[in-house]
Amino acid sequence: MTNPRKYKLIILVIGARGGLWDKLREVWQKYSHIFPEVRTHFVYGANSRENFLLGDLMYDDCKEQYPPTIHKTLRAFRTINNYDYDFVLRTNLSSFWDIPRLLKNLEELPTEKCYAGDGPLHHVSPNTKYIACPYVSGTDTILSKDVVERGINYLDSNEEFNNKLLSYDGWTLPDDKAMGMLFLNELHTPIVSLSHRKVHISEMHEANLSYKQIEKQIVDLIKTSKSLNKDNYRVKNSHSGEPETREDLDPFIMNLLYKHYYVN
């Protein structure tokens, strides 16, 4: 069924359930649905039906794993294919966005043949035959509608490549790297680097700071970020990716960001 409304931006938040992820989702819920020109969907895979909320996209045939695969992202792309929109943002729960600033910054991007985000990045796994391909981070991938449509059509007409994205020489590709193979290598969509718009908040737990000291650092960081026209933060205070070390600190920081951008 076609959604008749026109959106400037569709946000797809690749999610997971439990502890840390539910706390980060609570922050997202406070601000992500308040802009009429933006539609936000949280995207989940198999065994994620508890705490189901309106607007969640649920795909029982997509395995939940870390790092996420492109399977869930592609399913979400197909779901929104009938929407009328300019851009789609593929992001995740550990990212925070200044949406008004993001909408303004979108005006600087091409509305066609747009593949943008933090990059270009490169990665080669030493245990596979995966060939390095530039890509942008999955935390802030921005695509114009025509690029999404071309990607879907290409995969529909090329079963061999479609299967390769889901399992590359027996190795499951993380979805941002797979998107690089699809949008850059196959569809020849040039990367627009937006690395200058992103703020990384990491390893603050290793400094052994009090929460009051952390708050002061975050407030100072926000002031600097605003002056530099930055529109998103990646909050991940652990290199390992294990949520246990982040379960209290990351939501605390996310709530500080929310208060400064949407309450104060």
BASEDO-903564 format. One record per atom (N, C-alpha, C): x, y, z. Coordinates in steps of 0.05 Angstrom, whole numbers, padded with zeros to 5 digits, always signed. Atoms other than C-alpha are relative to their C-alpha. Layout:
N
XYZ ...
//
This chain:
264
+00017-00024+00000 +00000+00000+00000 +00018+00025+00000 -00015-00025+00003 +00026+00069-00019 -00006+00019+00023 +00004-00021-00020 +00036+00120+00036 -00001+00027-00015 +00003-00024+00016 +00010+00186+00005 +00015+00024+00009 -00013-00023-00012 +00049+00232+00050 +00029+00003-00011 -00027-00006+00008 +00114+00265+00027 +00018+00006+00024 -00018-00004-00022 +00173+00262+00075 +00027+00010-00011 -00027-00008+00006 +00239+00298+00073 +00020-00023+00006 -00019+00020-00009 +00272+00241+00110 -00015-00023+00013 +00008+00025-00014 +00258+00169+00130 +00024-00009+00016 -00022+00010-00017 +00300+00146+00189 -00006-00029+00007 +00001+00029-00007 +00313+00071+00197 +00020-00005+00022 -00017+00005-00023 +00341+00056+00266 +00003-00030+00003 -00004+00029-00002 +00371-00014+00265 +00003-00006+00030 +00001+00004-00029 +00354-00040+00334 +00005-00029+00009 -00001+00026-00013 +00360-00098+00382 -00015+00004+00027 +00015-00001-00025 +00324-00116+00447 +00018-00006+00024 -00014+00007-00025 +00347-00118+00519 +00016+00023+00012 -00017-00018-00016 +00383-00077+00573 +00007+00027-00013 -00011-00025+00012 +00425-00023+00539 -00018+00009-00023 +00014-00007+00024 +00386-00024+00474 -00027+00012+00006 +00026-00011-00008 +00319-00012+00508 +00003+00028+00012 -00005-00026-00012 +00348+00046+00547 +00005+00021-00021 -00006-00018+00022 +00375+00078+00484 -00025+00006-00017 +00025-00004+00015 +00309+00067+00449 -00018+00020+00014 +00016-00019-00015 +00274+00106+00505 +00008+00029-00006 -00008-00027+00006 +00316+00167+00489 -00009+00007-00029 +00009-00005+00028 +00302+00160+00414 -00030+00006-00001 +00029-00004+00000 +00227+00157+00429 -00008+00028+00007 +00006-00027-00010 +00230+00225+00462 +00000+00021-00022 -00003-00022+00019 +00249+00263+00399 -00004-00009-00029 -00002+00008+00028 +00248+00221+00336 -00027+00001-00016 +00026+00000+00014 +00173+00225+00321 -00014+00028+00000 +00013-00026-00004 +00161+00300+00332 +00002+00018-00024 -00004-00017+00024 +00179+00326+00263 -00017-00010-00023 +00019+00009+00021 +00124+00323+00210 +00013-00008-00026 -00013+00007+00025 +00173+00319+00152 +00019-00024+00003 -00018+00023-00005 +00209+00259+00184 -00018-00024+00009 +00013+00024-00010 +00183+00188+00192 +00022-00020+00010 -00020+00017-00012 +00222+00141+00238 -00011-00028+00005 +00006+00028-00005 +00220+00065+00240 +00023-00013+00015 -00020+00017-00014 +00257+00020+00289 -00001-00028-00012 +00000+00024+00016 +00279-00043+00253 +00012-00023+00017 -00008+00023-00016 +00283-00111+00288 -00002-00026-00016 +00000+00027+00012 +00297-00183+00269 -00015-00020+00017 +00015+00022-00013 +00275-00250+00296 +00001+00002+00030 +00003+00002-00029 +00251-00260+00367 +00001+00027+00014 -00001-00027-00012 +00241-00186+00380 -00028+00011+00004 +00027-00010+00000 +00166-00181+00388 -00009+00011+00027 +00008-00012-00026 +00164-00163+00462 +00004+00030-00002 +00000-00029+00000 +00151-00089+00474 -00004+00012-00028 +00005-00010+00027 +00126-00081+00403 -00014+00027+00001 +00012-00026+00001 +00110-00009+00387 -00008+00007-00029 +00010-00008+00027 +00071+00022+00329 +00023+00013-00016 -00021-00010+00017 +00118+00037+00272 +00025-00017-00001 -00023+00018+00001 +00168-00018+00288 -00002-00018-00024 -00001+00019+00022 +00189-00060+00229 +00012-00026+00010 -00008+00025-00012 +00194-00133+00249 +00004-00021-00022 -00006+00020+00021 +00228-00186+00205 +00009-00026+00013 -00006+00025-00014 +00225-00256+00234 +00020-00017-00016 -00019+00015+00016 +00268-00283+00177 +00028+00012+00001 -00027-00013-00002 +00327-00237+00195 +00011-00007+00028 -00013+00007-00025 +00374-00264+00248 +00012+00025+00013 -00012-00022-00016 +00393-00215+00303 +00029-00008+00006 -00028+00005-00006 +00469-00211+00308 +00016+00026-00001 -00018-00023+00001 +00527-00163+00318 +00026-00008-00012 +00013-00024+00012 +00550-00133+00274 -00024-00009-00017 +00024+00007+00016 +00483-00131+00237 +00007-00005-00029 -00005+00005+00029 +00479-00158+00166 -00019+00018-00016 +00016-00017+00018 +00449-00123+00106 -00028-00011-00004 +00027+00012+00005 +00389-00171+00105 -00022+00017+00012 +00020-00015-00014 +00350-00131+00156 -00003+00028-00012 +00000-00026+00012 +00369-00065+00124 -00015-00001-00027 +00013+00003+00026 +00347-00089+00055 -00030-00004+00003 +00028+00004-00004 +00281-00113+00082 -00014+00027+00006 +00011-00026-00006 +00269-00044+00111 -00001+00018-00024 +00000-00016+00025 +00288-00011+00045 -00025-00008-00017 +00023+00009+00016 +00235-00053+00011 -00027+00009+00012 +00024-00009-00014 +00183-00034+00063 -00007+00029-00006 +00004-00028+00005 +00193+00040+00051 -00001+00008-00029 -00003-00006+00028 +00198+00034-00024 -00024+00015-00012 +00023-00014+00010 +00127+00059-00034 -00005+00028+00013 +00002-00027-00011 +00138+00121+00009 +00010+00021-00019 -00010-00023+00015 +00148+00188-00023 +00018+00016+00019 -00020-00012-00017 +00212+00216+00007 +00024+00009-00016 -00025-00010+00013 +00277+00252-00010 +00024-00017+00008 -00023+00014-00010 +00327+00216+00034 -00008-00021+00021 +00003+00019-00022 +00333+00155+00079 +00027+00000+00016 -00023+00002-00018 +00380+00153+00139 +00000-00027+00013 -00003+00025-00013 +00404+00085+00161 +00019+00005+00024 -00015-00006-00024 +00428+00092+00233 -00005-00022+00021 +00003+00020-00020 +00428+00055+00299 -00007+00013+00027 +00009-00010-00026 +00407+00061+00372 +00021+00015+00015 -00021-00013-00015 +00475+00084+00396 +00009+00027-00014 -00005-00026+00013 +00472+00146+00351 -00022+00020+00010 +00018-00022-00007 +00441+00213+00372 +00001+00021-00022 +00001-00019+00022 +00417+00264+00321 -00013+00026+00008 +00012-00027-00001 +00404+00338+00321 -00016+00002-00026 +00016+00003+00024 +00347+00329+00272 -00005+00027-00015 +00003-00026+00014 +00333+00403+00257 +00025+00007-00016 -00025-00007+00014 +00406+00413+00239 +00005-00020-00023 -00003+00020+00021 +00407+00348+00199 -00018+00007-00024 +00018-00008+00022 +00346+00371+00158 +00012+00023-00015 -00012-00023+00014 +00382+00436+00143 +00024-00009-00016 -00024+00009+00014 +00446+00400+00124 -00007-00017-00024 +00009+00016+00023 +00407+00354+00077 -00003+00018-00025 +00004-00018+00022 +00395+00415+00034 +00025+00003-00017 -00026-00001+00015 +00469+00412+00014 +00006-00025-00015 -00005+00025+00014 +00464+00341-00012 -00016-00002-00025 +00015+00004+00025 +00443+00320-00082 -00024-00018+00006 +00024+00016-00004 +00372+00292-00084 -00001-00024-00018 -00003+00024+00016 +00395+00241-00135 +00029-00010+00001 -00027+00012+00000 +00454+00193-00136 +00015+00008+00025 -00013-00007-00025 +00469+00207-00063 +00005-00024+00017 -00009+00021-00019 +00508+00158-00020 +00020+00014+00018 -00015-00018-00018 +00534+00197+00040 +00002-00011+00028 -00004+00008-00028 +00561+00188+00110 +00028+00003+00009 -00027+00000-00011 +00622+00180+00153 +00018-00019-00016 -00017+00017+00017 +00675+00155+00104 +00014+00018-00020 +00000+00029+00005 +00702+00132+00059 +00017-00016+00020 -00014+00018-00018 +00723+00075+00105 +00009-00024-00016 -00010+00024+00014 +00762+00012+00086 +00004-00022+00021 -00004+00022-00019 +00766-00057+00117 +00005-00025-00016 -00004+00026+00011 +00795-00124+00099 +00002-00020+00023 -00002+00020-00020 +00783-00185+00142 +00023-00020-00007 -00022+00018+00007 +00847-00228+00145 -00008-00029-00003 +00009+00028+00001 +00806-00291+00151 -00018-00007-00024 +00018+00005+00023 +00767-00284+00086 +00012+00011-00025 -00008-00010+00027 +00774-00268+00012 -00014+00027-00006 +00014-00025+00005 +00733-00205+00022 +00019+00022-00010 -00017-00020+00012 +00763-00152-00023 -00009+00028+00011 +00006-00026-00011 +00768-00082+00007 -00016+00017-00019 +00016-00018+00016 +00715-00034-00018 -00007+00023+00018 +00008-00023-00017 +00704+00037+00007 -00030-00001+00006 +00027-00001-00008 +00640+00048+00045 -00003+00022+00021 +00005-00019-00022 +00608+00095+00095 -00011-00014+00024 +00009+00013-00025 +00592+00079+00167 -00030-00005+00000 +00028+00006-00002 +00526+00045+00179 -00015+00016+00021 +00013-00016-00021 +00513+00092+00237 -00012+00025-00012 +00010-00025+00011 +00500+00150+00190 -00001+00000-00031 +00002+00002+00029 +00488+00125+00119 -00025+00015-00010 +00022-00015+00011 +00445+00174+00079 -00001-00006-00030 +00004+00007+00028 +00416+00153+00011 -00024+00015-00011 +00023-00012+00013 +00371+00189-00038 -00018-00023-00009 +00020+00020+00006 +00308+00152-00058 +00007-00016-00025 -00007+00014+00025 +00332+00136-00128 +00021-00021+00004 -00022+00019-00005 +00394+00101-00101 -00012-00025+00013 +00013+00022-00013 +00351+00057-00056 -00015-00017-00020 +00016+00014+00020 +00305+00039-00114 +00018-00015-00019 -00018+00013+00018 +00363+00024-00160 +00013-00024+00013 -00012+00023-00015 +00394-00021-00106 -00019-00023+00001 +00021+00022-00001 +00329-00061-00098 -00003-00013-00027 +00003+00011+00027 +00321-00068-00173 +00024-00017-00008 -00024+00015+00008 +00393-00090-00182 +00001-00027+00014 +00000+00026-00015 +00387-00144-00128 -00022-00018-00011 +00021+00017+00011 +00321-00168-00158 +00008-00013-00026 -00007+00010+00026 +00354-00178-00225 +00027-00014+00000 -00026+00012-00002 +00420-00206-00200 +00001-00018+00025 +00002+00018-00023 +00409-00266-00155 +00027-00007+00011 -00027+00007-00008 +00483-00284-00153 +00012+00021+00019 -00011-00021-00016 +00503-00216-00126 -00016+00003+00026 +00017-00001-00024 +00444-00215-00078 +00009-00020+00021 -00009+00021-00019 +00467-00280-00047 +00028+00006+00010 -00027-00007-00009 +00539-00254-00044 -00001+00020+00023 +00002-00020-00021 +00518-00195-00002 -00008-00013+00027 +00010+00013-00024 +00484-00241+00048 +00021-00020+00012 -00021+00018-00009 +00543-00290+00051 +00023+00001-00019 -00023-00004+00018 +00609-00270+00020 +00021-00021+00006 -00019+00021-00003 +00652-00332+00012 -00002-00013+00028 +00005+00013-00025 +00620-00362+00074 +00001+00018+00024 -00003-00020-00021 +00630-00298+00115 -00023+00019-00002 +00022-00019+00000 +00571-00255+00135 +00011+00029+00001 -00010-00028+00002 +00585-00183+00113 -00016+00018+00019 +00015-00021-00013 +00568-00127+00161 -00014+00018-00020 +00017-00012+00020 +00515-00086+00128 +00012+00026-00012 -00011-00024+00012 +00554-00021+00119 +00020-00007-00022 -00019+00009+00021 +00609-00058+00081 -00015-00011-00024 +00016+00011+00022 +00557-00094+00040 -00013+00022-00016 +00011-00022+00014 +00524-00028+00023 +00020+00014-00018 -00021-00011+00017 +00591-00003-00003 +00003-00017-00025 -00003+00017+00024 +00596-00063-00049 -00023+00005-00019 +00023-00003+00017 +00525-00051-00074 +00000+00028-00013 +00005-00027+00010 +00520+00025-00080 +00025+00012-00014 -00024-00011+00013 +00593+00042-00097 +00010-00018-00022 -00012+00017+00020 +00621-00018-00132 -00018-00007-00023 +00018+00010+00021 +00560-00043-00170 -00016+00022-00013 +00017-00021+00012 +00518+00020-00179 +00016+00026-00005 -00018-00022+00006 +00577+00068-00183 -00011+00027+00010 +00010-00025-00013 +00546+00119-00135 +00023+00011+00017 -00024-00011-00015 +00603+00164-00110 -00007+00007+00029 +00003-00006-00028 +00612+00173-00036 +00002+00030+00005 -00002-00027-00010 +00597+00241-00006 +00008-00002+00030 -00010+00002-00027 +00638+00246+00058 -00013+00020+00019 +00011-00017-00021 +00603+00273+00119 +00014-00005+00027 -00015+00005-00025 +00656+00254+00170 +00002+00024+00017 -00002-00025-00016 +00661+00327+00191 -00025+00007+00015 +00025-00006-00014 +00589+00325+00216 -00005-00019+00023 +00004+00020-00020 +00599+00268+00265 +00018+00004+00024 -00015-00002-00025 +00622+00268+00338 +00001-00028+00012 -00004+00026-00013 +00651+00205+00370 +00003+00004+00030 -00002-00001-00029 +00640+00196+00445 +00006-00029+00009 -00008+00027-00007 +00679+00135+00469 +00021+00000+00022 -00021+00005-00020 +00723+00107+00524 -00001+00019+00024 +00001-00018-00023 +00699+00157+00576 +00001-00016+00026 -00001+00016-00024 +00692+00100+00626 +00029-00006+00009 -00027+00006-00007 +00767+00089+00623 +00014+00023+00015 -00012-00023-00013 +00781+00159+00649 -00007+00002+00030 +00008+00002-00028 +00748+00141+00716 -00011+00027+00010 +00012-00025-00007 +00709+00206+00717 -00027-00004+00015 +00027+00000-00011 +00648+00221+00760 -00020+00008-00021 +00021-00008+00019 +00582+00231+00725 -00002+00030-00002 +00001-00029+00001 +00585+00304+00744 +00023+00011-00019 -00022-00008+00018 +00653+00310+00709 -00006-00007-00029 +00007+00008+00027 +00627+00272+00649 -00021+00020-00012 +00020-00019+00009 +00567+00319+00645 +00013+00026-00009 -00013-00025+00008 +00613+00380+00643 +00015-00004-00027 -00013+00005+00025 +00654+00348+00587 -00019-00001-00023 +00020+00002+00021 +00592+00333+00547 -00012+00027-00007 +00010-00027+00005 +00565+00404+00556 +00020+00016-00017 -00021-00014+00016 +00631+00432+00530 +00001-00011-00028 -00001+00012+00026 +00631+00383+00473 -00024+00009-00017 +00024-00009+00015 +00560+00403+00453 +00004+00028-00011 -00005-00028+00009 +00580+00477+00450 +00018+00000-00024 -00019+00001+00022 +00639+00461+00405 -00013-00012-00025 +00012+00013+00023 +00598+00414+00361 -00021+00017-00014 +00019-00019+00012 +00543+00465+00350 +00014+00021-00017 -00014-00021+00014 +00593+00517+00329 +00012-00011-00026 -00012+00013+00023 +00622+00467+00278 -00021-00013-00018 +00022+00010+00016 +00553+00449+00249 -00001-00031-00001 +00001+00029-00002 +00558+00376+00271 -00029-00007+00007 +00028+00008-00005 +00491+00339+00271 -00005-00027+00012 +00005+00027-00013 +00503+00270+00301 +00023-00008+00017 -00019+00011-00019 +00539+00235+00357 -00002-00031+00000 -00001+00029-00004 +00561+00163+00362 +00010-00005+00029 -00006+00004-00028 +00559+00142+00435 +00006-00029+00005 -00007+00028-00003 +00597+00078+00445 +00025-00002+00018 -00022-00001-00018 +00640+00074+00507 +00012-00027+00006 -00013+00026-00002 +00672+00007+00493 +00010-00008-00028 -00010+00009+00026 +00717-00017+00437 -00010-00028-00006 +00008+00028+00004 +00694-00089+00448 -00028-00003-00011 +00028+00002+00009 +00621-00074+00432 -00017-00014+00020 +00016+00014-00020 +00599-00111+00494 -00017+00020+00015 +00017-00020-00012 +00538-00075+00522 +00002+00002+00030 -00001-00001-00029 +00552-00092+00595 +00015+00024+00011 -00017-00023-00009 +00606-00038+00601 -00013+00026-00006 +00012-00024+00010 +00560+00013+00570 -00028+00005+00011 +00029-00001-00005 +00492+00000+00601 -00009+00024+00016 +00007-00023-00016 +00492+00058+00650 +00010+00026-00013 -00013-00024+00009 +00541+00108+00620 -00012+00010-00027 +00009-00009+00026 +00516+00110+00548 -00028+00012+00001 +00026-00013-00003 +00442+00123+00566 +00002+00027+00015 -00003-00026-00015 +00465+00177+00615 +00009+00022-00020 -00010-00020+00019 +00503+00212+00559 -00022+00007-00021 +00022-00005+00019 +00445+00203+00510 -00021+00019+00011 +00020-00017-00012 +00397+00235+00559 +00011+00029+00003 -00012-00027-00001 +00446+00294+00569 -00003+00013-00028 +00002-00011+00027 +00447+00304+00493 -00029+00008-00006 +00028-00006+00005 +00371+00300+00490 -00009+00026+00015 +00008-00023-00016 +00362+00352+00545 +00011+00026-00012 -00012-00024+00011 +00410+00401+00513 -00010+00007-00028 +00009-00006+00027 +00383+00394+00442 -00031+00004-00002 +00029+00001+00004 +00308+00384+00454 -00015+00011+00024 +00015-00010-00023 +00291+00410+00524 +00009+00028+00008 -00011-00026-00009 +00337+00468+00543 -00005+00022-00021 
//
